[in-house]
């Protein structure tokens, strides 16, 4: 969750957020965006490279399996970010949340 990772993620969100709409049915255009996002962070090995620098012998397959089995032990925000890479609905929700924030139509909990 270092600054470089957050910047990469924000850039991706900023680039594609307008494609996403809060509708029950997902558009076909979401699929290439999902795979681009997934490929960039996993197939381009950004996360794996960063983990290998910090943990010798790191193996992504074992990590994702352990993560799924011990998700209650991981900080919610970190788990949510990691989940967006493999779960399409979580991925879509992340873009919708970002869009709501950018366009100012999120839930207003302030008391007026």
Gaussian input, Z-matrix of N, CA and C with variables (Angstrom, degrees):
# hf/3-21g

backbone

0 1
 N
 C     1     B1
 C     2     B2     1     A1
 N     3     B3     2     A2     1     D1
 C     4     B4     3     A3     2     D2
 C     5     B5     4     A4     3     D3
 N     6     B6     5     A5     4     D4
 C     7     B7     6     A6     5     D5
 C     8     B8     7     A7     6     D6
 N     9     B9     8     A8     7     D7
 C    10    B10     9     A9     8     D8
 C    11    B11    10    A10     9     D9
 N    12    B12    11    A11    10    D10
 C    13    B13    12    A12    11    D11
 C    14    B14    13    A13    12    D12
 N    15    B15    14    A14    13    D13
 C    16    B16    15    A15    14    D14
 C    17    B17    16    A16    15    D15
 N    18    B18    17    A17    16    D16
 C    19    B19    18    A18    17    D17
 C    20    B20    19    A19    18    D18
 N    21    B21    20    A20    19    D19
 C    22    B22    21    A21    20    D20
 C    23    B23    22    A22    21    D21
 N    24    B24    23    A23    22    D22
 C    25    B25    24    A24    23    D23
 C    26    B26    25    A25    24    D24
 N    27    B27    26    A26    25    D25
 C    28    B28    27    A27    26    D26
 C    29    B29    28    A28    27    D27
 N    30    B30    29    A29    28    D28
 C    31    B31    30    A30    29    D29
 C    32    B32    31    A31    30    D30
 N    33    B33    32    A32    31    D31
 C    34    B34    33    A33    32    D32
 C    35    B35    34    A34    33    D33
 N    36    B36    35    A35    34    D34
 C    37    B37    36    A36    35    D35
 C    38    B38    37    A37    36    D36
 N    39    B39    38    A38    37    D37
 C    40    B40    39    A39    38    D38
 C    41    B41    40    A40    39    D39
 N    42    B42    41    A41    40    D40
 C    43    B43    42    A42    41    D41
 C    44    B44    43    A43    42    D42
 N    45    B45    44    A44    43    D43
 C    46    B46    45    A45    44    D44
 C    47    B47    46    A46    45    D45
 N    48    B48    47    A47    46    D46
 C    49    B49    48    A48    47    D47
 C    50    B50    49    A49    48    D48
 N    51    B51    50    A50    49    D49
 C    52    B52    51    A51    50    D50
 C    53    B53    52    A52    51    D51
 N    54    B54    53    A53    52    D52
 C    55    B55    54    A54    53    D53
 C    56    B56    55    A55    54    D54
 N    57    B57    56    A56    55    D55
 C    58    B58    57    A57    56    D56
 C    59    B59    58    A58    57    D57
 N    60    B60    59    A59    58    D58
 C    61    B61    60    A60    59    D59
 C    62    B62    61    A61    60    D60
 N    63    B63    62    A62    61    D61
 C    64    B64    63    A63    62    D62
 C    65    B65    64    A64    63    D63
 N    66    B66    65    A65    64    D64
 C    67    B67    66    A66    65    D65
 C    68    B68    67    A67    66    D66
 N    69    B69    68    A68    67    D67
 C    70    B70    69    A69    68    D68
 C    71    B71    70    A70    69    D69
 N    72    B72    71    A71    70    D70
 C    73    B73    72    A72    71    D71
 C    74    B74    73    A73    72    D72
 N    75    B75    74    A74    73    D73
 C    76    B76    75    A75    74    D74
 C    77    B77    76    A76    75    D75
 N    78    B78    77    A77    76    D76
 C    79    B79    78    A78    77    D77
 C    80    B80    79    A79    78    D78
 N    81    B81    80    A80    79    D79
 C    82    B82    81    A81    80    D80
 C    83    B83    82    A82    81    D81
 N    84    B84    83    A83    82    D82
 C    85    B85    84    A84    83    D83
 C    86    B86    85    A85    84    D84
 N    87    B87    86    A86    85    D85
 C    88    B88    87    A87    86    D86
 C    89    B89    88    A88    87    D87
 N    90    B90    89    A89    88    D88
 C    91    B91    90    A90    89    D89
 C    92    B92    91    A91    90    D90
 N    93    B93    92    A92    91    D91
 C    94    B94    93    A93    92    D92
 C    95    B95    94    A94    93    D93
 N    96    B96    95    A95    94    D94
 C    97    B97    96    A96    95    D95
 C    98    B98    97    A97    96    D96
 N    99    B99    98    A98    97    D97
 C   100   B100    99    A99    98    D98
 C   101   B101   100   A100    99    D99
 N   102   B102   101   A101   100   D100
 C   103   B103   102   A102   101   D101
 C   104   B104   103   A103   102   D102
 N   105   B105   104   A104   103   D103
 C   106   B106   105   A105   104   D104
 C   107   B107   106   A106   105   D105
 N   108   B108   107   A107   106   D106
 C   109   B109   108   A108   107   D107
 C   110   B110   109   A109   108   D108
 N   111   B111   110   A110   109   D109
 C   112   B112   111   A111   110   D110
 C   113   B113   112   A112   111   D111
 N   114   B114   113   A113   112   D112
 C   115   B115   114   A114   113   D113
 C   116   B116   115   A115   114   D114
 N   117   B117   116   A116   115   D115
 C   118   B118   117   A117   116   D116
 C   119   B119   118   A118   117   D117
 N   120   B120   119   A119   118   D118
 C   121   B121   120   A120   119   D119
 C   122   B122   121   A121   120   D120
 N   123   B123   122   A122   121   D121
 C   124   B124   123   A123   122   D122
 C   125   B125   124   A124   123   D123
 N   126   B126   125   A125   124   D124
 C   127   B127   126   A126   125   D125
 C   128   B128   127   A127   126   D126
 N   129   B129   128   A128   127   D127
 C   130   B130   129   A129   128   D128
 C   131   B131   130   A130   129   D129
 N   132   B132   131   A131   130   D130
 C   133   B133   132   A132   131   D131
 C   134   B134   133   A133   132   D132
 N   135   B135   134   A134   133   D133
 C   136   B136   135   A135   134   D134
 C   137   B137   136   A136   135   D135
 N   138   B138   137   A137   136   D136
 C   139   B139   138   A138   137   D137
 C   140   B140   139   A139   138   D138
 N   141   B141   140   A140   139   D139
 C   142   B142   141   A141   140   D140
 C   143   B143   142   A142   141   D141
 N   144   B144   143   A143   142   D142
 C   145   B145   144   A144   143   D143
 C   146   B146   145   A145   144   D144
 N   147   B147   146   A146   145   D145
 C   148   B148   147   A147   146   D146
 C   149   B149   148   A148   147   D147
 N   150   B150   149   A149   148   D148
 C   151   B151   150   A150   149   D149
 C   152   B152   151   A151   150   D150
 N   153   B153   152   A152   151   D151
 C   154   B154   153   A153   152   D152
 C   155   B155   154   A154   153   D153
 N   156   B156   155   A155   154   D154
 C   157   B157   156   A156   155   D155
 C   158   B158   157   A157   156   D156
 N   159   B159   158   A158   157   D157
 C   160   B160   159   A159   158   D158
 C   161   B161   160   A160   159   D159
 N   162   B162   161   A161   160   D160
 C   163   B163   162   A162   161   D161
 C   164   B164   163   A163   162   D162
 N   165   B165   164   A164   163   D163
 C   166   B166   165   A165   164   D164
 C   167   B167   166   A166   165   D165
 N   168   B168   167   A167   166   D166
 C   169   B169   168   A168   167   D167
 C   170   B170   169   A169   168   D168
 N   171   B171   170   A170   169   D169
 C   172   B172   171   A171   170   D170
 C   173   B173   172   A172   171   D171
 N   174   B174   173   A173   172   D172
 C   175   B175   174   A174   173   D173
 C   176   B176   175   A175   174   D174
 N   177   B177   176   A176   175   D175
 C   178   B178   177   A177   176   D176
 C   179   B179   178   A178   177   D177
 N   180   B180   179   A179   178   D178
 C   181   B181   180   A180   179   D179
 C   182   B182   181   A181   180   D180
 N   183   B183   182   A182   181   D181
 C   184   B184   183   A183   182   D182
 C   185   B185   184   A184   183   D183
 N   186   B186   185   A185   184   D184
 C   187   B187   186   A186   185   D185
 C   188   B188   187   A187   186   D186
 N   189   B189   188   A188   187   D187
 C   190   B190   189   A189   188   D188
 C   191   B191   190   A190   189   D189
 N   192   B192   191   A191   190   D190
 C   193   B193   192   A192   191   D191
 C   194   B194   193   A193   192   D192
 N   195   B195   194   A194   193   D193
 C   196   B196   195   A195   194   D194
 C   197   B197   196   A196   195   D195
 N   198   B198   197   A197   196   D196
 C   199   B199   198   A198   197   D197
 C   200   B200   199   A199   198   D198
 N   201   B201   200   A200   199   D199
 C   202   B202   201   A201   200   D200
 C   203   B203   202   A202   201   D201
 N   204   B204   203   A203   202   D202
 C   205   B205   204   A204   203   D203
 C   206   B206   205   A205   204   D204
 N   207   B207   206   A206   205   D205
 C   208   B208   207   A207   206   D206
 C   209   B209   208   A208   207   D207
 N   210   B210   209   A209   208   D208
 C   211   B211   210   A210   209   D209
 C   212   B212   211   A211   210   D210
 N   213   B213   212   A212   211   D211
 C   214   B214   213   A213   212   D212
 C   215   B215   214   A214   213   D213
 N   216   B216   215   A215   214   D214
 C   217   B217   216   A216   215   D215
 C   218   B218   217   A217   216   D216
 N   219   B219   218   A218   217   D217
 C   220   B220   219   A219   218   D218
 C   221   B221   220   A220   219   D219
 N   222   B222   221   A221   220   D220
 C   223   B223   222   A222   221   D221
 C   224   B224   223   A223   222   D222
 N   225   B225   224   A224   223   D223
 C   226   B226   225   A225   224   D224
 C   227   B227   226   A226   225   D225
 N   228   B228   227   A227   226   D226
 C   229   B229   228   A228   227   D227
 C   230   B230   229   A229   228   D228
 N   231   B231   230   A230   229   D229
 C   232   B232   231   A231   230   D230
 C   233   B233   232   A232   231   D231
 N   234   B234   233   A233   232   D232
 C   235   B235   234   A234   233   D233
 C   236   B236   235   A235   234   D234
 N   237   B237   236   A236   235   D235
 C   238   B238   237   A237   236   D236
 C   239   B239   238   A238   237   D237
 N   240   B240   239   A239   238   D238
 C   241   B241   240   A240   239   D239
 C   242   B242   241   A241   240   D240
 N   243   B243   242   A242   241   D241
 C   244   B244   243   A243   242   D242
 C   245   B245   244   A244   243   D243
 N   246   B246   245   A245   244   D244
 C   247   B247   246   A246   245   D245
 C   248   B248   247   A247   246   D246
 N   249   B249   248   A248   247   D247
 C   250   B250   249   A249   248   D248
 C   251   B251   250   A250   249   D249
 N   252   B252   251   A251   250   D250
 C   253   B253   252   A252   251   D251
 C   254   B254   253   A253   252   D252
 N   255   B255   254   A254   253   D253
 C   256   B256   255   A255   254   D254
 C   257   B257   256   A256   255   D255
 N   258   B258   257   A257   256   D256
 C   259   B259   258   A258   257   D257
 C   260   B260   259   A259   258   D258
 N   261   B261   260   A260   259   D259
 C   262   B262   261   A261   260   D260
 C   263   B263   262   A262   261   D261
 N   264   B264   263   A263   262   D262
 C   265   B265   264   A264   263   D263
 C   266   B266   265   A265   264   D264
 N   267   B267   266   A266   265   D265
 C   268   B268   267   A267   266   D266
 C   269   B269   268   A268   267   D267
 N   270   B270   269   A269   268   D268
 C   271   B271   270   A270   269   D269
 C   272   B272   271   A271   270   D270
 N   273   B273   272   A272   271   D271
 C   274   B274   273   A273   272   D272
 C   275   B275   274   A274   273   D273
 N   276   B276   275   A275   274   D274
 C   277   B277   276   A276   275   D275
 C   278   B278   277   A277   276   D276
 N   279   B279   278   A278   277   D277
 C   280   B280   279   A279   278   D278
 C   281   B281   280   A280   279   D279
 N   282   B282   281   A281   280   D280
 C   283   B283   282   A282   281   D281
 C   284   B284   283   A283   282   D282
 N   285   B285   284   A284   283   D283
 C   286   B286   285   A285   284   D284
 C   287   B287   286   A286   285   D285
 N   288   B288   287   A287   286   D286
 C   289   B289   288   A288   287   D287
 C   290   B290   289   A289   288   D288
 N   291   B291   290   A290   289   D289
 C   292   B292   291   A291   290   D290
 C   293   B293   292   A292   291   D291
 N   294   B294   293   A293   292   D292
 C   295   B295   294   A294   293   D293
 C   296   B296   295   A295   294   D294
 N   297   B297   296   A296   295   D295
 C   298   B298   297   A297   296   D296
 C   299   B299   298   A298   297   D297
 N   300   B300   299   A299   298   D298
 C   301   B301   300   A300   299   D299
 C   302   B302   301   A301   300   D300
 N   303   B303   302   A302   301   D301
 C   304   B304   303   A303   302   D302
 C   305   B305   304   A304   303   D303
 N   306   B306   305   A305   304   D304
 C   307   B307   306   A306   305   D305
 C   308   B308   307   A307   306   D306
 N   309   B309   308   A308   307   D307
 C   310   B310   309   A309   308   D308
 C   311   B311   310   A310   309   D309
 N   312   B312   311   A311   310   D310
 C   313   B313   312   A312   311   D311
 C   314   B314   313   A313   312   D312
 N   315   B315   314   A314   313   D313
 C   316   B316   315   A315   314   D314
 C   317   B317   316   A316   315   D315
 N   318   B318   317   A317   316   D316
 C   319   B319   318   A318   317   D317
 C   320   B320   319   A319   318   D318
 N   321   B321   320   A320   319   D319
 C   322   B322   321   A321   320   D320
 C   323   B323   322   A322   321   D321
 N   324   B324   323   A323   322   D322
 C   325   B325   324   A324   323   D323
 C   326   B326   325   A325   324   D324
 N   327   B327   326   A326   325   D325
 C   328   B328   327   A327   326   D326
 C   329   B329   328   A328   327   D327
 N   330   B330   329   A329   328   D328
 C   331   B331   330   A330   329   D329
 C   332   B332   331   A331   330   D330
 N   333   B333   332   A332   331   D331
 C   334   B334   333   A333   332   D332
 C   335   B335   334   A334   333   D333

   B1=1.4543
   B2=1.5349
   B3=1.3363
   B4=1.4503
   B5=1.5269
   B6=1.3006
   B7=1.4633
   B8=1.5155
   B9=1.3276
   B10=1.4667
   B11=1.5288
   B12=1.3229
   B13=1.4655
   B14=1.5277
   B15=1.3150
   B16=1.4596
   B17=1.5249
   B18=1.3220
   B19=1.4637
   B20=1.5261
   B21=1.3239
   B22=1.4670
   B23=1.5265
   B24=1.3049
   B25=1.4626
   B26=1.5292
   B27=1.3252
   B28=1.4762
   B29=1.5205
   B30=1.3326
   B31=1.4670
   B32=1.5264
   B33=1.3179
   B34=1.4640
   B35=1.5273
   B36=1.3144
   B37=1.4623
   B38=1.5249
   B39=1.3267
   B40=1.4591
   B41=1.5246
   B42=1.3126
   B43=1.4657
   B44=1.5279
   B45=1.3411
   B46=1.4645
   B47=1.5229
   B48=1.3225
   B49=1.4639
   B50=1.5264
   B51=1.3159
   B52=1.4636
   B53=1.5269
   B54=1.3188
   B55=1.4670
   B56=1.5236
   B57=1.3277
   B58=1.4607
   B59=1.5210
   B60=1.3223
   B61=1.4601
   B62=1.5183
   B63=1.3251
   B64=1.4638
   B65=1.5223
   B66=1.3095
   B67=1.4595
   B68=1.5228
   B69=1.3248
   B70=1.4620
   B71=1.5221
   B72=1.3237
   B73=1.4547
   B74=1.5237
   B75=1.3128
   B76=1.4609
   B77=1.5179
   B78=1.3205
   B79=1.4554
   B80=1.5265
   B81=1.3110
   B82=1.4638
   B83=1.5265
   B84=1.3279
   B85=1.4656
   B86=1.5246
   B87=1.3267
   B88=1.4609
   B89=1.5284
   B90=1.3163
   B91=1.4664
   B92=1.5249
   B93=1.3432
   B94=1.4776
   B95=1.5265
   B96=1.3414
   B97=1.4603
   B98=1.5170
   B99=1.3340
   B100=1.4677
   B101=1.5185
   B102=1.3167
   B103=1.4578
   B104=1.5228
   B105=1.3101
   B106=1.4696
   B107=1.5207
   B108=1.3209
   B109=1.4617
   B110=1.5237
   B111=1.3210
   B112=1.4599
   B113=1.5279
   B114=1.3277
   B115=1.4574
   B116=1.5179
   B117=1.3271
   B118=1.4553
   B119=1.5265
   B120=1.3184
   B121=1.4603
   B122=1.5239
   B123=1.3316
   B124=1.4578
   B125=1.5142
   B126=1.3161
   B127=1.4598
   B128=1.5177
   B129=1.2902
   B130=1.4553
   B131=1.5244
   B132=1.3126
   B133=1.4616
   B134=1.5231
   B135=1.3182
   B136=1.4572
   B137=1.5269
   B138=1.3199
   B139=1.4633
   B140=1.5255
   B141=1.3107
   B142=1.4609
   B143=1.5276
   B144=1.3163
   B145=1.4645
   B146=1.5212
   B147=1.3212
   B148=1.4611
   B149=1.5292
   B150=1.3451
   B151=1.4601
   B152=1.5375
   B153=1.3388
   B154=1.4663
   B155=1.5248
   B156=1.3281
   B157=1.4588
   B158=1.5204
   B159=1.3300
   B160=1.4599
   B161=1.5299
   B162=1.3502
   B163=1.4646
   B164=1.5292
   B165=1.3334
   B166=1.4659
   B167=1.5348
   B168=1.3251
   B169=1.4536
   B170=1.5170
   B171=1.3264
   B172=1.4612
   B173=1.5244
   B174=1.3505
   B175=1.4592
   B176=1.5226
   B177=1.3301
   B178=1.4617
   B179=1.5290
   B180=1.3329
   B181=1.4638
   B182=1.5174
   B183=1.3051
   B184=1.4647
   B185=1.5277
   B186=1.3277
   B187=1.4531
   B188=1.5227
   B189=1.3317
   B190=1.4667
   B191=1.5228
   B192=1.3312
   B193=1.4679
   B194=1.5234
   B195=1.3158
   B196=1.4635
   B197=1.5189
   B198=1.3135
   B199=1.4512
   B200=1.5190
   B201=1.3224
   B202=1.4695
   B203=1.5307
   B204=1.3312
   B205=1.4631
   B206=1.5304
   B207=1.3310
   B208=1.4655
   B209=1.5223
   B210=1.3313
   B211=1.4653
   B212=1.5245
   B213=1.3156
   B214=1.4594
   B215=1.5242
   B216=1.3317
   B217=1.4544
   B218=1.5411
   B219=1.3318
   B220=1.4633
   B221=1.5231
   B222=1.3179
   B223=1.4659
   B224=1.5269
   B225=1.3174
   B226=1.4696
   B227=1.5193
   B228=1.3368
   B229=1.4585
   B230=1.5225
   B231=1.3215
   B232=1.4655
   B233=1.5232
   B234=1.3280
   B235=1.4634
   B236=1.5210
   B237=1.3278
   B238=1.4638
   B239=1.5273
   B240=1.3171
   B241=1.4659
   B242=1.5198
   B243=1.3240
   B244=1.4637
   B245=1.5244
   B246=1.3201
   B247=1.4550
   B248=1.5252
   B249=1.3209
   B250=1.4691
   B251=1.5194
   B252=1.3244
   B253=1.4602
   B254=1.5143
   B255=1.3208
   B256=1.4608
   B257=1.5219
   B258=1.3085
   B259=1.4589
   B260=1.5259
   B261=1.3340
   B262=1.4596
   B263=1.5263
   B264=1.3337
   B265=1.4649
   B266=1.5291
   B267=1.3243
   B268=1.4626
   B269=1.5255
   B270=1.3148
   B271=1.4663
   B272=1.5254
   B273=1.3329
   B274=1.4651
   B275=1.5307
   B276=1.3232
   B277=1.4610
   B278=1.5284
   B279=1.3263
   B280=1.4734
   B281=1.5255
   B282=1.3306
   B283=1.4605
   B284=1.5195
   B285=1.3218
   B286=1.4629
   B287=1.5245
   B288=1.3250
   B289=1.4633
   B290=1.5236
   B291=1.3262
   B292=1.4610
   B293=1.5204
   B294=1.3323
   B295=1.4605
   B296=1.5303
   B297=1.3203
   B298=1.4649
   B299=1.5288
   B300=1.3116
   B301=1.4640
   B302=1.5243
   B303=1.3347
   B304=1.4679
   B305=1.5266
   B306=1.3378
   B307=1.4591
   B308=1.5227
   B309=1.3306
   B310=1.4580
   B311=1.5138
   B312=1.3204
   B313=1.4597
   B314=1.5127
   B315=1.3241
   B316=1.4560
   B317=1.5047
   B318=1.2886
   B319=1.4506
   B320=1.5138
   B321=1.3163
   B322=1.4511
   B323=1.5261
   B324=1.3184
   B325=1.4595
   B326=1.5208
   B327=1.3266
   B328=1.4672
   B329=1.5252
   B330=1.3044
   B331=1.4715
   B332=1.5173
   B333=1.3249
   B334=1.4681
   B335=1.4942
   A1=110.65
   A2=116.50
   A3=119.83
   A4=111.38
   A5=115.94
   A6=121.23
   A7=113.44
   A8=117.12
   A9=120.54
   A10=110.76
   A11=115.86
   A12=120.47
   A13=110.61
   A14=116.48
   A15=120.52
   A16=111.55
   A17=117.01
   A18=121.15
   A19=110.61
   A20=117.60
   A21=121.14
   A22=110.80
   A23=115.93
   A24=120.39
   A25=111.01
   A26=117.39
   A27=120.65
   A28=111.15
   A29=117.04
   A30=120.42
   A31=111.06
   A32=116.42
   A33=120.34
   A34=110.40
   A35=117.44
   A36=121.10
   A37=110.47
   A38=116.65
   A39=120.90
   A40=111.97
   A41=116.61
   A42=121.16
   A43=112.09
   A44=117.45
   A45=120.35
   A46=116.24
   A47=119.96
   A48=120.51
   A49=113.96
   A50=118.51
   A51=120.50
   A52=112.65
   A53=117.74
   A54=121.29
   A55=111.85
   A56=117.55
   A57=121.45
   A58=111.99
   A59=114.72
   A60=122.12
   A61=108.89
   A62=115.01
   A63=120.43
   A64=109.74
   A65=115.28
   A66=122.26
   A67=107.73
   A68=115.53
   A69=119.71
   A70=111.79
   A71=116.29
   A72=120.71
   A73=109.85
   A74=115.55
   A75=120.48
   A76=110.20
   A77=115.56
   A78=121.00
   A79=110.17
   A80=115.42
   A81=120.13
   A82=111.74
   A83=116.83
   A84=120.14
   A85=112.14
   A86=118.52
   A87=120.80
   A88=111.19
   A89=116.37
   A90=120.53
   A91=112.74
   A92=119.57
   A93=117.87
   A94=112.72
   A95=116.69
   A96=119.74
   A97=110.32
   A98=116.23
   A99=120.76
   A100=110.47
   A101=116.61
   A102=119.53
   A103=111.71
   A104=118.17
   A105=120.29
   A106=110.12
   A107=115.85
   A108=122.09
   A109=109.75
   A110=115.74
   A111=121.88
   A112=110.72
   A113=116.73
   A114=120.81
   A115=111.71
   A116=116.33
   A117=119.43
   A118=110.79
   A119=115.87
   A120=118.59
   A121=113.95
   A122=118.22
   A123=118.84
   A124=113.01
   A125=118.21
   A126=119.82
   A127=111.45
   A128=117.17
   A129=119.64
   A130=109.66
   A131=115.40
   A132=123.88
   A133=115.72
   A134=118.00
   A135=118.92
   A136=111.22
   A137=115.75
   A138=119.30
   A139=110.54
   A140=115.83
   A141=118.89
   A142=111.59
   A143=117.40
   A144=120.56
   A145=111.41
   A146=115.66
   A147=119.56
   A148=111.43
   A149=116.07
   A150=119.99
   A151=111.09
   A152=116.96
   A153=120.35
   A154=111.94
   A155=116.87
   A156=120.16
   A157=111.18
   A158=115.55
   A159=120.80
   A160=113.57
   A161=116.63
   A162=121.12
   A163=108.93
   A164=118.31
   A165=120.15
   A166=110.47
   A167=116.91
   A168=121.46
   A169=114.40
   A170=117.05
   A171=120.70
   A172=110.05
   A173=116.64
   A174=122.38
   A175=108.24
   A176=116.23
   A177=121.63
   A178=112.24
   A179=118.22
   A180=120.33
   A181=112.03
   A182=116.68
   A183=120.93
   A184=110.84
   A185=116.09
   A186=120.72
   A187=111.50
   A188=117.92
   A189=120.34
   A190=111.28
   A191=117.66
   A192=120.47
   A193=110.40
   A194=116.54
   A195=121.15
   A196=110.31
   A197=117.13
   A198=121.78
   A199=111.14
   A200=117.36
   A201=121.06
   A202=111.38
   A203=117.31
   A204=120.60
   A205=113.42
   A206=116.08
   A207=119.28
   A208=111.95
   A209=116.36
   A210=120.08
   A211=113.34
   A212=118.28
   A213=120.73
   A214=112.27
   A215=117.46
   A216=121.92
   A217=112.59
   A218=116.64
   A219=121.63
   A220=108.71
   A221=116.71
   A222=120.50
   A223=109.18
   A224=116.63
   A225=121.97
   A226=113.22
   A227=117.72
   A228=119.26
   A229=111.91
   A230=117.46
   A231=120.56
   A232=110.26
   A233=116.52
   A234=119.78
   A235=110.50
   A236=117.39
   A237=121.00
   A238=111.47
   A239=117.24
   A240=120.77
   A241=110.14
   A242=117.01
   A243=120.30
   A244=111.64
   A245=116.84
   A246=120.84
   A247=111.62
   A248=117.93
   A249=120.53
   A250=112.33
   A251=117.46
   A252=119.74
   A253=113.11
   A254=117.05
   A255=119.71
   A256=114.13
   A257=118.69
   A258=122.64
   A259=109.00
   A260=116.72
   A261=120.12
   A262=112.73
   A263=117.81
   A264=119.82
   A265=111.60
   A266=117.13
   A267=120.78
   A268=110.18
   A269=115.65
   A270=122.04
   A271=110.51
   A272=116.51
   A273=121.80
   A274=110.65
   A275=116.36
   A276=121.07
   A277=111.55
   A278=116.39
   A279=120.22
   A280=110.78
   A281=116.39
   A282=119.90
   A283=111.87
   A284=117.36
   A285=120.60
   A286=111.04
   A287=117.08
   A288=120.81
   A289=110.77
   A290=115.35
   A291=119.70
   A292=110.67
   A293=116.24
   A294=120.42
   A295=111.07
   A296=117.10
   A297=121.33
   A298=110.38
   A299=115.83
   A300=120.58
   A301=111.35
   A302=116.54
   A303=121.39
   A304=112.62
   A305=115.66
   A306=119.92
   A307=112.71
   A308=116.66
   A309=120.83
   A310=115.15
   A311=117.71
   A312=118.82
   A313=112.88
   A314=115.36
   A315=120.46
   A316=111.20
   A317=117.15
   A318=123.60
   A319=109.49
   A320=116.83
   A321=122.73
   A322=108.12
   A323=117.07
   A324=122.02
   A325=112.50
   A326=117.17
   A327=119.75
   A328=109.34
   A329=115.01
   A330=119.21
   A331=108.04
   A332=115.43
   A333=120.44
   A334=111.49
   D1=28.07
   D2=-179.53
   D3=-69.61
   D4=173.42
   D5=-176.67
   D6=-59.17
   D7=-39.86
   D8=179.67
   D9=-63.47
   D10=-43.10
   D11=178.92
   D12=-62.52
   D13=-46.11
   D14=-179.99
   D15=-62.59
   D16=-38.97
   D17=177.86
   D18=-64.41
   D19=-45.33
   D20=177.74
   D21=-58.80
   D22=-43.62
   D23=-178.98
   D24=-66.90
   D25=-45.40
   D26=178.67
   D27=-61.15
   D28=-40.47
   D29=179.07
   D30=-62.10
   D31=-41.39
   D32=178.34
   D33=-65.88
   D34=-44.55
   D35=178.17
   D36=-60.69
   D37=-45.45
   D38=-179.04
   D39=-64.16
   D40=-34.46
   D41=-177.93
   D42=-70.43
   D43=-37.42
   D44=-170.48
   D45=-114.74
   D46=-4.41
   D47=-170.56
   D48=-59.97
   D49=-30.52
   D50=-177.09
   D51=-71.38
   D52=-14.20
   D53=177.33
   D54=-73.35
   D55=-21.06
   D56=-171.11
   D57=-96.34
   D58=134.42
   D59=177.94
   D60=-124.08
   D61=147.95
   D62=-179.69
   D63=-82.27
   D64=78.02
   D65=179.27
   D66=-130.69
   D67=151.56
   D68=-178.13
   D69=-60.82
   D70=-42.31
   D71=-178.90
   D72=-88.76
   D73=132.29
   D74=179.41
   D75=-85.99
   D76=144.11
   D77=177.34
   D78=-78.47
   D79=152.98
   D80=176.62
   D81=-63.80
   D82=-25.70
   D83=-179.35
   D84=-67.52
   D85=-16.89
   D86=179.32
   D87=-70.05
   D88=-31.38
   D89=-174.21
   D90=-60.59
   D91=-50.73
   D92=178.59
   D93=-61.13
   D94=-35.13
   D95=178.18
   D96=-64.99
   D97=-43.58
   D98=178.22
   D99=-59.17
   D100=-48.09
   D101=-178.01
   D102=-68.96
   D103=-34.48
   D104=176.09
   D105=-63.02
   D106=-44.85
   D107=179.11
   D108=-61.51
   D109=-49.60
   D110=179.93
   D111=-60.61
   D112=-48.73
   D113=-178.09
   D114=-62.18
   D115=-40.13
   D116=-178.70
   D117=-62.41
   D118=-48.64
   D119=-174.67
   D120=-81.57
   D121=-27.65
   D122=-178.77
   D123=-107.62
   D124=-53.31
   D125=-177.42
   D126=-69.32
   D127=-31.74
   D128=174.30
   D129=-79.41
   D130=-3.62
   D131=171.64
   D132=65.12
   D133=24.95
   D134=-179.71
   D135=-57.66
   D136=-52.56
   D137=-177.20
   D138=-65.91
   D139=-45.03
   D140=-178.33
   D141=-62.29
   D142=-41.80
   D143=178.01
   D144=-62.02
   D145=-42.18
   D146=179.72
   D147=-64.68
   D148=-39.95
   D149=179.45
   D150=-68.67
   D151=-39.82
   D152=179.10
   D153=-62.91
   D154=-33.13
   D155=176.73
   D156=-64.37
   D157=-32.72
   D158=-175.54
   D159=-95.80
   D160=-28.92
   D161=-175.77
   D162=-131.47
   D163=100.09
   D164=178.55
   D165=-58.51
   D166=137.38
   D167=179.63
   D168=80.72
   D169=9.54
   D170=-179.84
   D171=-59.28
   D172=138.95
   D173=177.87
   D174=-132.15
   D175=118.77
   D176=-174.35
   D177=-59.80
   D178=-39.93
   D179=-179.26
   D180=-59.13
   D181=-45.97
   D182=178.63
   D183=-65.84
   D184=-38.36
   D185=179.55
   D186=-61.85
   D187=-49.04
   D188=-177.75
   D189=-65.86
   D190=-36.50
   D191=177.05
   D192=-64.57
   D193=-46.86
   D194=179.15
   D195=-62.74
   D196=-40.99
   D197=179.61
   D198=-58.78
   D199=-45.76
   D200=179.35
   D201=-62.18
   D202=-38.97
   D203=-177.54
   D204=-78.42
   D205=-20.89
   D206=-176.16
   D207=-123.15
   D208=28.98
   D209=-175.28
   D210=-60.58
   D211=-25.50
   D212=178.32
   D213=-71.68
   D214=-11.09
   D215=179.44
   D216=-99.42
   D217=-1.53
   D218=-177.55
   D219=-103.88
   D220=139.15
   D221=177.14
   D222=-53.45
   D223=134.88
   D224=-174.13
   D225=-54.45
   D226=-44.39
   D227=-176.75
   D228=-65.59
   D229=-37.46
   D230=178.22
   D231=-68.90
   D232=-43.86
   D233=178.83
   D234=-61.89
   D235=-42.04
   D236=179.55
   D237=-60.90
   D238=-42.43
   D239=178.64
   D240=-62.75
   D241=-47.45
   D242=-179.84
   D243=-64.39
   D244=-35.22
   D245=179.68
   D246=-65.30
   D247=-32.03
   D248=-178.76
   D249=-64.94
   D250=-16.62
   D251=179.19
   D252=-80.48
   D253=-21.83
   D254=-175.27
   D255=-123.35
   D256=-15.91
   D257=-177.85
   D258=-111.41
   D259=113.57
   D260=-174.45
   D261=-60.60
   D262=-42.76
   D263=-178.46
   D264=-64.74
   D265=-38.12
   D266=175.89
   D267=-66.17
   D268=-39.19
   D269=177.13
   D270=-60.03
   D271=-49.69
   D272=179.84
   D273=-61.05
   D274=-43.77
   D275=179.95
   D276=-61.24
   D277=-37.53
   D278=178.63
   D279=-62.66
   D280=-42.56
   D281=177.62
   D282=-67.52
   D283=-38.52
   D284=177.97
   D285=-65.21
   D286=-40.97
   D287=176.90
   D288=-62.07
   D289=-43.61
   D290=179.30
   D291=-63.00
   D292=-42.61
   D293=179.15
   D294=-62.64
   D295=-44.16
   D296=178.70
   D297=-59.34
   D298=-41.80
   D299=178.87
   D300=-65.24
   D301=-47.45
   D302=-178.29
   D303=-64.38
   D304=-38.59
   D305=-175.09
   D306=-95.39
   D307=-0.48
   D308=174.52
   D309=71.18
   D310=26.50
   D311=178.22
   D312=-113.12
   D313=26.92
   D314=175.20
   D315=-76.58
   D316=174.77
   D317=-179.56
   D318=-69.19
   D319=127.70
   D320=179.13
   D321=-98.16
   D322=110.64
   D323=-178.51
   D324=-99.25
   D325=6.73
   D326=-179.54
   D327=-75.70
   D328=150.73
   D329=177.23
   D330=-98.59
   D331=121.75
   D332=-177.19
   D333=-98.96

